[in-house]
């Protein structure tokens, strides 16, 4: 299977509306174009969908991050889905066939499913941790996008960024992402006895998916957006501090991808990492073990804090 990159992420929140000010005014994302019927494309451009969802964009794509209202009976917010891009219809059919051959249930999306994600073709499955995984092609894009906060994010052939996930069954999950979806391990580091954080790439980005063997549950820890200039990170950091938003990891530099970044808590608990300067990888890359996980900074990013925070996501 040939995954191009992480196209979009959907999460659940008790109050998606609270995300609008956080995402727009603090982080520096822009309201996206809600994926609604073509006859109503003049609506939904304020980031709001008819069901109370809110959407954000970081580039020419109509949206990259969706925040949905929690469903009836849902006990906690968290990850709703990950959307991985493939090149086209033929590649989507190959992906579906490979999943079915490996014993994974997969469903082909219909026109309504495509409309809900603003894509041309889509299929649905789940990873071994139960996370909804979507594969799609043909995203809807718009022309001449300029960020309202002067932010610019590294996307393109590297996808929208990365996600780090808690995995209660790490071995099965790692086999799914590498053996089926075609990811390759980049590196890993140890954060405690028998606890590792493991990073996987599918393009030039150092990692698109991180799987954390840290705690015995499945949840999302953070979503990362990478800026093209370090000053954009600093300006976002200032906005976070000025707003009184909780900083969960201070400005610092990871030892593996070398990104300079900080982490902050979103209105629904999932953490957002804003960074700059990550290294890229190529086809000749071989996995590394690195320790410790940071060259400097990132105070607060401990195994205990990570595990404790993930319980509610």
ChimeraX attribute file (.defattr): number of C-alpha atoms within 10 A of each C-alpha:
attribute: neighborCount
match mode: 1-to-1
recipient: residues
	/A:1	18
	/A:2	18
	/A:3	21
	/A:4	19
	/A:5	27
	/A:6	25
	/A:7	27
	/A:8	24
	/A:9	23
	/A:10	19
	/A:11	22
	/A:12	23
	/A:13	25
	/A:14	18
	/A:15	18
	/A:16	21
	/A:17	18
	/A:18	15
	/A:19	21
	/A:20	22
	/A:21	15
	/A:22	19
	/A:23	20
	/A:24	17
	/A:25	17
	/A:26	21
	/A:27	24
	/A:28	25
	/A:29	27
	/A:30	24
	/A:31	27
	/A:32	25
	/A:33	27
	/A:34	25
	/A:35	25
	/A:36	18
	/A:37	13
	/A:38	10
	/A:39	7
	/A:40	9
	/A:41	12
	/A:42	10
	/A:43	17
	/A:44	18
	/A:45	15
	/A:46	15
	/A:47	23
	/A:48	23
	/A:49	20
	/A:50	11
	/A:51	8
	/A:52	14
	/A:53	22
	/A:54	28
	/A:55	30
	/A:56	27
	/A:57	24
	/A:58	24
	/A:59	25
	/A:60	18
	/A:61	22
	/A:62	25
	/A:63	28
	/A:64	25
	/A:65	23
	/A:66	26
	/A:67	28
	/A:68	24
	/A:69	18
	/A:70	19
	/A:71	12
	/A:72	6
	/A:73	6
	/A:74	11
	/A:75	11
	/A:76	16
	/A:77	22
	/A:78	25
	/A:79	23
	/A:80	18
	/A:81	19
	/A:82	21
	/A:83	22
	/A:84	21
	/A:85	24
	/A:86	23
	/A:87	13
	/A:88	14
	/A:89	15
	/A:90	10
	/A:91	18
	/A:92	23
	/A:93	15
	/A:94	13
	/A:95	21
	/A:96	22
	/A:97	15
	/A:98	16
	/A:99	19
	/A:100	14
	/A:101	10
	/A:102	12
	/A:103	9
	/A:104	16
	/A:105	13
	/A:106	18
	/A:107	13
	/A:108	15
	/A:109	17
	/A:110	12
	/A:111	11
	/A:112	11
	/A:113	16
	/A:114	19
	/A:115	18
	/A:116	12
	/A:117	22
	/A:118	25
	/A:119	18
	/A:120	18
	/A:121	23
	/A:122	29
	/A:123	21
	/A:124	19
	/A:125	20
	/A:126	17
	/A:127	16
	/A:128	19
	/A:129	18
	/A:130	12
	/A:131	18
	/A:132	16
	/A:133	17
	/A:134	22
	/A:135	24
	/A:136	26
	/A:137	24
	/A:138	16
	/A:139	17
	/A:140	16
	/A:141	14
	/A:142	11
	/A:143	9
	/A:144	6
	/A:145	13
	/A:146	13
	/A:147	17
	/A:148	13
	/A:149	16
	/A:150	10
	/A:151	22
	/A:152	19
	/A:153	20
	/A:154	18
	/A:155	21
	/A:156	14
	/A:157	12
	/A:158	21
	/A:159	21
	/A:160	27
	/A:161	27
	/A:162	27
	/A:163	22
	/A:164	21
	/A:165	25
	/A:166	26
	/A:167	25
	/A:168	19
	/A:169	17
	/A:170	20
	/A:171	12
	/A:172	14
	/A:173	17
	/A:174	23
	/A:175	15
	/A:176	20
	/A:177	20
	/A:178	16
	/A:179	14
	/A:180	15
	/A:181	18
	/A:182	17
	/A:183	24
	/A:184	20
	/A:185	22
	/A:186	23
	/A:187	21
	/A:188	21
	/A:189	20
	/A:190	19
	/A:191	18
	/A:192	13
	/A:193	7
	/A:194	8
	/A:195	14
	/A:196	18
	/A:197	20
	/A:198	22
	/A:199	26
	/A:200	24
	/A:201	26
	/A:202	27
	/A:203	22
	/A:204	17
	/A:205	24
	/A:206	25
	/A:207	28
	/A:208	24
	/A:209	23
	/A:210	25
	/A:211	26
	/A:212	29
	/A:213	24
	/A:214	24
	/A:215	20
	/A:216	14
	/A:217	16
	/A:218	23
	/A:219	25
	/A:220	28
	/A:221	25
	/A:222	23
	/A:223	21
	/A:224	19
	/A:225	22
	/A:226	25
	/A:227	21
	/A:228	15
	/A:229	15
	/A:230	17
	/A:231	12
	/A:232	22
	/A:233	25
	/A:234	17
	/A:235	17
	/A:236	21
	/A:237	24
	/A:238	13
	/A:239	17
	/A:240	20
	/A:241	14
	/A:242	10
	/A:243	12
	/A:244	9
	/A:245	16
	/A:246	14
	/A:247	20
	/A:248	21
	/A:249	20
	/A:250	17
	/A:251	19
	/A:252	19
	/A:253	22
	/A:254	17
	/A:255	16
	/A:256	22
	/A:257	20
	/A:258	19
	/A:259	20
	/A:260	24
	/A:261	27
	/A:262	27
	/A:263	26
	/A:264	22
	/A:265	19
	/A:266	19
	/A:267	20
	/A:268	20
	/A:269	19
	/A:270	23
	/A:271	25
	/A:272	21
	/A:273	22
	/A:274	27
	/A:275	28
	/A:276	23
	/A:277	16
	/A:278	19
	/A:279	13
	/A:280	15
	/A:281	17
	/A:282	12
	/A:283	9
	/A:284	5
	/A:285	12
	/A:286	11
	/A:287	12
	/A:288	12
	/A:289	13
	/A:290	13
	/A:291	13
	/A:292	13
	/A:293	21
	/A:294	20
	/A:295	14
	/A:296	14
	/A:297	16
	/A:298	21
	/A:299	15
	/A:300	14
	/A:301	16
	/A:302	15
	/A:303	17
	/A:304	13
	/A:305	12
	/A:306	17
	/A:307	18
	/A:308	12
	/A:309	18
	/A:310	22
	/A:311	16
	/A:312	16
	/A:313	23
